[in-house]
Amino acid sequence: MLRADAGGGAMGDAWAKVPQVTLGFWIVKILATTLGETGGDAVTMSMGLGYLAGTAIFAVLFVVAVAAQVRAARFRPWLYWATIVASTTVGTTLADFADRSLGIGYTGGSALLLVLLCASLVAWRRSTGSIAVDTVADAKSEGFYWTTIMFSQTLGTALGDWVADTAGNGYVGGIAIFGGLLAVVALLYRFTAAPRTALFWAAFILTRPLGAVLGDFLDKPLDHGGLAVSRYGASLLLVGLMAAAVALLPQRPARRAH
């Protein structure tokens, strides 16, 4: 069997086109989801373009990034994480458009997006036989993978807003709730034989509302429970932190399942 080259690229079919799931993966993922919240809000609110225009802009960027990701012959860390950021920004603006402009509300938006996410996972499982990320190495599985991610990112925004605002927990309370749920998933992974694929998707979904409430905590006004940091400043800081994390933390492709 052909092995990966020294730089972690794929030589043959032994490697998936997504990264290994490590602690570094989750650090970058949380930074990306927080950036998606502040970046999306910067375009729709601070720039005044509105949710519909913001969604259109980020949807185009997301489609372009996914197309480049699918065309890539192997896992490319910068392209992968750029696509994740694109998914989380379009998720932010799309959720806000559905919740606020269409009047669905956080509860209705969360319920609708949960149904769409579950439908995507079921369709993926029935079509390819697995929803494990280490099987993502062809155009079909990548299509399902990125569709599922887009729904999970959008759900996360609506769910974060629902917990912080509708349920009245505030941003700090939301951080505690989603951080606590992620800790539970980590404990299940460490001490039980719970299905690893299910735990991965649970953690992946939960990091998005955590990023949503973290982003809102950074940029919302003081009288709304935030720190009133500029959305532009917060976004630039998060871009820098994320770039440093991608550059410094190991970025290797997952070994493909057989």
C-alpha positions as CSV (number, residue, x, y, z in Angstrom):
1,M,0.0,0.0,0.0
2,L,1.3,3.5,-0.8
3,R,2.0,5.7,2.1
4,A,1.7,9.5,2.7
5,D,4.7,11.6,1.8
6,A,6.7,13.4,4.5
7,G,4.5,16.4,4.3
8,G,1.3,14.5,5.1
9,G,0.0,14.6,1.5
10,A,-1.7,11.6,-0.1
11,M,0.1,9.2,-2.4
12,G,-2.5,6.7,-3.5
13,D,-5.7,6.1,-1.7
14,A,-4.6,5.5,1.9
15,W,-5.6,9.0,3.1
16,A,-8.8,10.9,3.4
17,K,-9.2,14.5,2.3
18,V,-10.0,15.7,5.8
19,P,-7.7,16.2,8.8
20,Q,-7.0,13.8,11.7
21,V,-9.3,14.5,14.6
22,T,-6.9,15.7,17.3
23,L,-7.0,18.3,20.1
24,G,-5.5,20.7,17.6
25,F,-8.4,20.1,15.2
26,W,-10.9,21.1,17.9
27,I,-8.9,24.2,18.8
28,V,-8.9,25.4,15.2
29,K,-12.5,24.5,14.8
30,I,-13.6,26.6,17.8
31,L,-11.5,29.5,16.5
32,A,-13.1,29.1,13.1
33,T,-16.7,29.0,14.4
34,T,-16.1,32.1,16.6
35,L,-14.6,33.9,13.6
36,G,-17.7,32.9,11.6
37,E,-19.9,34.7,14.1
38,T,-17.9,37.9,14.3
39,G,-17.1,38.0,10.6
40,G,-20.7,37.3,9.6
41,D,-22.0,40.0,11.9
42,A,-19.3,42.4,10.7
43,V,-20.6,42.1,7.1
44,T,-24.4,42.1,7.9
45,M,-24.5,44.5,10.8
46,S,-21.4,46.7,11.0
47,M,-21.2,47.1,7.2
48,G,-25.0,47.4,7.0
49,L,-25.4,45.0,4.1
50,G,-28.2,43.0,5.8
51,Y,-28.7,39.3,6.3
52,L,-29.8,38.5,2.7
53,A,-26.9,40.2,1.0
54,G,-24.5,38.7,3.5
55,T,-25.8,35.3,3.0
56,A,-25.5,35.7,-0.8
57,I,-21.9,36.8,-0.5
58,F,-20.8,34.1,1.8
59,A,-22.8,31.4,0.0
60,V,-20.8,32.2,-3.2
61,L,-17.5,32.0,-1.2
62,F,-18.6,28.7,0.3
63,V,-19.5,27.1,-3.1
64,V,-16.2,28.3,-4.6
65,A,-14.3,26.9,-1.6
66,V,-16.1,23.6,-1.7
67,A,-15.5,23.2,-5.4
68,A,-11.8,23.8,-4.9
69,Q,-11.8,21.4,-2.0
70,V,-13.5,18.7,-4.1
71,R,-11.1,19.3,-7.0
72,A,-8.0,19.0,-4.8
73,A,-6.1,15.7,-5.2
74,R,-5.3,15.5,-1.5
75,F,-5.8,17.1,1.9
76,R,-4.6,20.8,1.9
77,P,-4.9,22.3,5.4
78,W,-5.2,26.0,4.4
79,L,-7.9,25.2,1.8
80,Y,-9.8,22.9,4.2
81,W,-9.9,25.5,7.0
82,A,-10.8,28.3,4.6
83,T,-13.8,26.1,3.5
84,I,-14.7,25.6,7.2
85,V,-14.6,29.4,7.8
86,A,-16.8,29.9,4.7
87,S,-19.3,27.4,6.0
88,T,-19.5,29.0,9.4
89,T,-19.9,32.6,8.0
90,V,-22.7,31.6,5.7
91,G,-24.2,29.6,8.5
92,T,-24.2,32.7,10.7
93,T,-25.9,35.0,8.1
94,L,-28.3,32.3,6.9
95,A,-29.5,31.5,10.4
96,D,-29.9,35.2,11.2
97,F,-31.8,35.7,8.0
98,A,-34.2,32.8,8.8
99,D,-34.6,33.6,12.5
100,R,-35.0,37.4,12.1
101,S,-35.8,38.4,8.6
102,L,-38.2,35.5,7.9
103,G,-39.7,35.7,11.4
104,I,-39.2,32.0,12.2
105,G,-37.5,32.8,15.5
106,Y,-34.7,31.0,17.2
107,T,-36.9,28.1,18.3
108,G,-38.4,27.5,14.9
109,G,-35.0,28.1,13.1
110,S,-33.3,25.6,15.4
111,A,-36.0,23.0,14.9
112,L,-36.0,23.3,11.2
113,L,-32.2,23.2,10.9
114,L,-32.0,20.2,13.2
115,V,-34.4,18.3,10.9
116,L,-32.3,19.3,7.8
117,L,-29.1,18.2,9.6
118,C,-30.5,14.8,10.5
119,A,-31.9,14.4,7.0
120,S,-28.4,15.1,5.5
121,L,-26.8,12.5,7.8
122,V,-29.4,9.9,7.0
123,A,-29.1,10.5,3.2
124,W,-25.3,10.3,3.5
125,R,-25.5,7.1,5.4
126,R,-27.9,5.5,3.0
127,S,-26.0,6.6,-0.1
128,T,-22.4,5.7,1.0
129,G,-22.8,3.3,3.8
130,S,-21.0,5.4,6.4
131,I,-20.9,8.9,7.8
132,A,-17.4,8.5,9.3
133,V,-15.1,11.3,8.3
134,D,-12.3,8.9,7.5
135,T,-14.3,7.8,4.5
136,V,-14.3,11.3,2.9
137,A,-12.1,10.8,-0.1
138,D,-14.4,11.0,-3.2
139,A,-16.7,13.6,-4.7
140,K,-20.0,12.0,-3.4
141,S,-18.8,11.7,0.2
142,E,-17.3,15.2,0.1
143,G,-20.6,16.6,-1.2
144,F,-22.5,15.0,1.8
145,Y,-19.7,16.0,4.2
146,W,-19.9,19.7,3.3
147,T,-23.7,19.8,3.1
148,T,-23.8,18.3,6.6
149,I,-21.2,20.8,7.8
150,M,-23.1,23.7,6.4
151,F,-26.4,22.6,8.1
152,S,-24.5,22.0,11.4
153,Q,-22.9,25.5,11.2
154,T,-26.3,27.1,10.5
155,L,-28.0,25.1,13.3
156,G,-25.2,26.1,15.7
157,T,-25.9,29.8,15.2
158,A,-29.6,29.5,15.8
159,L,-29.1,27.2,18.7
160,G,-26.5,29.5,20.3
161,D,-28.9,32.5,20.0
162,W,-31.8,30.4,21.4
163,V,-29.8,29.4,24.5
164,A,-28.4,32.8,25.1
165,D,-31.4,34.9,24.3
166,T,-34.7,33.0,24.2
167,A,-33.8,30.7,27.1
168,G,-32.3,33.7,29.0
169,N,-28.9,32.2,29.8
170,G,-26.9,35.0,28.4
171,Y,-23.6,34.7,26.6
172,V,-21.6,33.6,29.6
173,G,-24.3,31.0,30.5
174,G,-24.3,29.8,26.9
175,I,-20.5,29.4,27.0
176,A,-20.8,27.4,30.2
177,I,-23.6,25.2,28.8
178,F,-22.0,24.3,25.5
179,G,-18.5,24.0,27.0
180,G,-20.0,21.6,29.6
181,L,-21.7,19.5,26.9
182,L,-18.5,19.3,25.0
183,A,-16.8,18.1,28.2
184,V,-19.4,15.4,28.5
185,V,-18.7,14.2,25.0
186,A,-15.0,14.2,25.7
187,L,-15.6,12.1,28.8
188,L,-17.7,9.7,26.9
189,Y,-14.9,9.4,24.3
190,R,-12.3,8.8,27.0
191,F,-14.1,6.4,29.3
192,T,-16.8,4.6,27.3
193,A,-17.2,2.6,24.1
194,A,-19.8,5.0,22.7
195,P,-19.7,5.0,18.8
196,R,-16.8,7.3,17.8
197,T,-18.6,8.6,14.7
198,A,-21.6,9.7,16.8
199,L,-19.3,11.4,19.3
200,F,-17.4,13.2,16.6
201,W,-20.6,14.7,15.0
202,A,-22.0,15.6,18.5
203,A,-18.7,17.5,19.2
204,F,-18.6,19.0,15.8
205,I,-22.1,20.3,16.1
206,L,-21.6,21.6,19.6
207,T,-18.5,23.6,18.8
208,R,-20.6,25.8,16.5
209,P,-23.0,27.2,19.1
210,L,-20.0,27.5,21.5
211,G,-18.3,29.7,18.8
212,A,-21.6,31.6,18.3
213,V,-21.9,32.6,21.9
214,L,-18.2,33.3,22.2
215,G,-18.4,35.6,19.2
216,D,-21.5,37.4,20.6
217,F,-19.8,37.7,24.0
218,L,-16.8,39.4,22.4
219,D,-18.7,41.9,20.2
220,K,-22.1,42.6,21.8
221,P,-22.5,45.8,23.8
222,L,-21.8,45.9,27.5
223,D,-25.4,46.5,28.4
224,H,-26.3,43.3,26.5
225,G,-23.8,41.2,28.4
226,G,-20.9,41.4,25.9
227,L,-17.5,43.0,25.9
228,A,-18.2,45.5,23.2
229,V,-15.1,44.6,21.2
230,S,-15.2,45.9,17.6
231,R,-16.4,43.1,15.2
232,Y,-13.6,44.1,12.8
233,G,-11.0,43.9,15.6
234,A,-12.3,40.7,17.0
235,S,-12.4,39.1,13.5
236,L,-8.8,40.2,12.7
237,L,-7.6,38.8,16.0
238,L,-9.3,35.5,15.4
239,V,-7.9,35.3,11.8
240,G,-4.4,35.8,13.3
241,L,-5.0,33.1,16.0
242,M,-6.4,30.7,13.6
243,A,-3.6,31.2,11.0
244,A,-1.1,30.6,13.8
245,A,-2.9,27.5,15.0
246,V,-3.0,26.0,11.4
247,A,0.7,26.8,10.9
248,L,1.9,25.5,14.2
249,L,-0.3,22.6,15.1
250,P,0.1,19.3,13.2
251,Q,-2.1,19.2,10.1
252,R,-2.2,15.6,8.8
253,P,-4.8,13.8,6.7
254,A,-6.9,11.2,8.4
255,R,-6.1,7.6,7.4
256,R,-8.8,6.4,5.1
257,A,-11.1,3.7,6.3
258,H,-11.1,0.4,4.3
